[in-house]
Amino acid sequence: MTEEHTHHGNYVKIWAILVGLLVVSVVGPMAGIKVLTLLTAFGIAIVKAYLVAKNFMHIDHAPRFVTYITATCLLFMLLFFAGTSPDVMKPDGDNWVKPGWHEVNIEGELGDVHPHAEHH
């Protein structure tokens, strides 16, 4: 019984593309443009995840149910984010306030971790 394995063969080329996208995703936010930062953070992350899944994990050669399971997991992850992000991204809400230690002051230092603790 012989099994045929089809390998991509250009792993170094795909790796170089991934490294190039990494550099773009690090340098992009340094421009200080919010739209460019969002595009580089999320857009490039999606492209890199696709390249890894297709070329290194060989998801396109897996049985069909693997693709369905992966798609279902991604859908549930997006639903979880959509359900929790309105609360997490707001600084306050009904009967709650985000703790002060989540905030960063002007000097870039974290706020007091225990703002109500007594200092001796």
Stockholm file with secondary structure:
# STOCKHOLM 1.0

chainA/1-120         MTEEHTHHGNYVKIWAILVGLLVVSVVGPMAGIKVLTLLTAFGIAIVKAYLVAKNFMHIDHAPRFVTYITATCLLFMLLFFAGTSPDVMKPDGDNWVKPGWHEVNIEGELGDVHPHAEHH
#=GR chainA/1-120 SS CCCCCCCCSCHHHHHHHHHHHHHHHHHGGGGCCHHHHHIIIIIHHHHHHHHIIIIISCGGGSCHHHHHHHHHHHHHHHHHHHHHHHHHTSSEETTEECCGGGSBCTTSCBCCSSTTSCCC
#=GC SS_cons         CCCCCCCCSCHHHHHHHHHHHHHHHHHGGGGCCHHHHHIIIIIHHHHHHHHIIIIISCGGGSCHHHHHHHHHHHHHHHHHHHHHHHHHTSSEETTEECCGGGSBCTTSCBCCSSTTSCCC
//
